[in-house]
Amino acid sequence: MTTLFISDLHLESDRPEIGEQFLDFLETEASDADALYILGDFFEAWVGDDDPDAYYATIKQSLREFVDSGVPVYFMHGNRDFMIGDRFASETGVEILPDPCSVELYGKSVLLSHGDALCTDDVEYQKVRTMTRNPEWQAMILAKPLEERLAMAAHARAQSQARSANLSDEIMDVNADAVKQTIADHDVEILLHGHTHRPGIHGVEVGDRFAKRIVLGDWYEQGSVVRWDEDGVELSEMPR
């Protein structure tokens, strides 16, 4: 049996082909998995569990049916869908994990994260991240009418895209020292994350030992998945 990890699907109705690939993934390979972990940015934007969007409802129903079939799904917030809450978890059956989250997999100590907290060179983003993860700030936003929240999300996306176009790749990538410190603080052998859209497997020297950093890719062009079983770890693209 295999444990599967995905992230950064950025699902939205404007790109239905990504959702179709995900639903096919649930019906085929994932149906035989031990568990499925979704490490953030599952949706392109999420303004609250009360959003009645029909496309999102279809995805939620498919998750519910998948979980009911016997495969547990674990979800971690990303920088796009950090407003997902208890209602979403209840409707879909997924278990929401903290970021980061330590787990034991096939005899290995593993730290799971979305990955954006590791991008410490982007100081401005980290300030925004701290603000938006504050429960009081989230409660204030959720108290606003749905249409206002949708408009705010659209404006934030436009700002983010414009800002990203003017930042270097290095600033938007993880900070090497932050990676080492995180691995050391949690005393794990492997760090697995998404967010940067730069899939790869990297060796990391942490003090007098070596650890590993596994990075999931996004699903804009082609699905990215980590498959993990008793024989080891595989990071690969999925056929389209």
Secondary structure, 3 states (H helix, E strand, C coil): CCEEEECCCCECCCCHHHHHHHHHHHHCHHHHCCEEEECCCCECCCCCCCCCCHHHHHHHHHHHHHHHCCCCEEEECCCCCCCCCHHHHHHHCCEEECCCEEEEECCEEEEEECCHHHCCCCHHHHHHHHHHCCHHHHHHHHCCCHHHHHHHHHHHHHHHHHHHHCCCHHHHCCCHHHHHHHHHHHCCCEEEECCCCCCEEEEEEECCEEEEEEECCCCCCCCEEEEEECCEEEEEECCC
